[in-house]
Amino acid sequence: MDISAPAVKQQRTQRAWTQQHLADACGVSLRTIQRVERYGTASNETLMSLAAVFEIEHKSLIVEAPPEIVAPPGPATYGRLISLLVFSGALGATVGGLGVYLLMS
């Protein structure tokens, strides 16, 4: 889960806690806290533990992913799709014809 690494670090430094102190309070390893503060990734259990120790809502630590913008397919995409369909149809006919030939021989 993506969480705000700066928010975790800010909460920890406001309390003048070391990473080891936070790790002990959360019941996780020092390496877990280092990973959270560096990469912003944590399991749901670690997130809930951090929120409980900091006495804050867990939602305040979650990073919301921006909505993915998907562009509509352009004319070139449709052309490639038609080519693929024609090719797959020709390939299917060839394989089917070969199967019939082998059965008949």
ChimeraX attribute file (.defattr): number of C-alpha atoms within 10 A of each C-alpha:
attribute: neighborCount
match mode: 1-to-1
recipient: residues
	/A:1	11
	/A:2	17
	/A:3	23
	/A:4	20
	/A:5	21
	/A:6	15
	/A:7	16
	/A:8	21
	/A:9	18
	/A:10	13
	/A:11	16
	/A:12	19
	/A:13	12
	/A:14	9
	/A:15	10
	/A:16	10
	/A:17	13
	/A:18	13
	/A:19	19
	/A:20	15
	/A:21	14
	/A:22	19
	/A:23	20
	/A:24	13
	/A:25	14
	/A:26	21
	/A:27	12
	/A:28	16
	/A:29	14
	/A:30	17
	/A:31	12
	/A:32	16
	/A:33	26
	/A:34	16
	/A:35	14
	/A:36	22
	/A:37	21
	/A:38	13
	/A:39	14
	/A:40	20
	/A:41	20
	/A:42	21
	/A:43	13
	/A:44	13
	/A:45	11
	/A:46	19
	/A:47	21
	/A:48	18
	/A:49	18
	/A:50	26
	/A:51	19
	/A:52	14
	/A:53	13
	/A:54	17
	/A:55	9
	/A:56	13
	/A:57	12
	/A:58	16
	/A:59	12
	/A:60	12
	/A:61	20
	/A:62	18
	/A:63	15
	/A:64	10
	/A:65	7
	/A:66	6
	/A:67	6
	/A:68	6
	/A:69	6
	/A:70	6
	/A:71	6
	/A:72	7
	/A:73	8
	/A:74	8
	/A:75	9
	/A:76	9
	/A:77	11
	/A:78	11
	/A:79	11
	/A:80	11
	/A:81	12
	/A:82	12
	/A:83	12
	/A:84	12
	/A:85	12
	/A:86	12
	/A:87	12
	/A:88	12
	/A:89	12
	/A:90	12
	/A:91	12
	/A:92	12
	/A:93	12
	/A:94	12
	/A:95	12
	/A:96	12
	/A:97	12
	/A:98	12
	/A:99	11
	/A:100	11
	/A:101	10
	/A:102	9
	/A:103	8
	/A:104	7
	/A:105	5
